[in-house]
Amino acid sequence: MPRRFDEDLFNEIISIVSRGETTGYDIYKEIKDKYKDVNPRLIYYYLKVGVDRGLLSYNEKTETGNYSWGEITKKKYYKLNQS
């Protein structure tokens, strides 16, 4: 059974990305209280849809810090494509 597509949530994500480069997790933190059934996995699904539709692109950056798995992580920073 295909996943139900929530246009309002998708448009909210696009709106957040349009304000500047951001990560999926930062988007999740911003909208988790407004959309009660949202989870990080769903945010990344909609970001992938945005990339597949050509609306979004991303840069993968390596960052250092004190993470539970080590000192290095890779993060995807999403941005709105110019039309």
C-alpha distance (Angstrom), angle and dihedral (degrees) to the residues before:
residue distance angle dihedral
M1 . . .
P2 3.83 . .
R3 3.78 120.1 .
R4 3.81 115.0 -100.4
F5 3.80 108.3 -111.0
D6 3.81 114.6 -135.8
E7 3.81 106.8 -154.2
D8 3.81 92.2 -172.0
L9 3.80 92.2 55.6
F10 3.81 91.9 44.4
N11 3.81 91.4 50.6
E12 3.81 90.6 47.7
I13 3.81 90.0 53.6
I14 3.81 91.7 48.5
S15 3.81 89.3 49.0
I16 3.81 91.8 52.7
V17 3.81 92.1 48.2
S18 3.81 90.4 48.7
R19 3.83 89.0 65.0
G20 3.80 90.9 63.5
E21 3.78 146.0 -59.6
T22 3.81 112.0 -41.1
T23 3.79 143.8 159.0
G24 3.77 126.7 -111.4
Y25 3.78 90.8 -115.9
D26 3.81 91.7 53.8
I27 3.81 88.6 52.1
Y28 3.79 89.9 49.9
K29 3.81 92.2 51.9
E30 3.80 90.5 51.0
I31 3.81 98.0 51.0
K32 3.82 105.7 27.1
D33 3.82 92.8 99.9
K34 3.81 94.2 48.1
Y35 3.83 94.8 49.0
K36 3.81 106.8 41.9
D37 3.83 96.5 -169.0
V38 3.80 95.6 49.0
N39 3.80 122.0 114.8
P40 3.81 132.8 174.8
R41 3.80 91.9 -99.2
L42 3.81 90.8 57.9
I43 3.82 91.4 49.2
Y44 3.81 90.5 53.6
Y45 3.82 89.9 48.6
Y46 3.82 90.8 55.8
L47 3.80 91.3 44.5
K48 3.82 88.6 54.1
V49 3.81 89.4 50.5
G50 3.81 88.7 51.9
V51 3.81 90.9 50.9
D52 3.82 91.8 46.0
R53 3.83 90.4 51.1
G54 3.80 91.0 50.3
L55 3.80 93.8 -116.1
L56 3.80 95.5 111.4
S57 3.77 139.0 32.6
Y58 3.77 132.1 -177.9
N59 3.76 143.0 -148.3
E60 3.76 118.9 -145.0
K61 3.79 112.3 -139.6
T62 3.78 130.3 -171.9
E63 3.78 113.0 -135.8
T64 3.77 132.3 -174.9
G65 3.77 125.7 -142.2
N66 3.76 144.1 116.7
Y67 3.81 102.2 -64.8
S68 3.79 125.9 165.8
W69 3.83 89.6 -115.7
G70 3.80 96.9 45.4
E71 3.77 142.8 -69.2
I72 3.82 101.4 -61.6
T73 3.80 132.2 61.7
K74 3.80 136.6 167.7
K75 3.79 118.5 -133.3
K76 3.78 130.7 -172.4
Y77 3.79 114.3 -135.0
Y78 3.80 111.7 -160.2
K79 3.78 125.1 -150.6
L80 3.78 136.9 177.4
N81 3.79 115.4 -101.4
Q82 3.77 117.7 -125.0
S83 3.80 111.9 -110.7
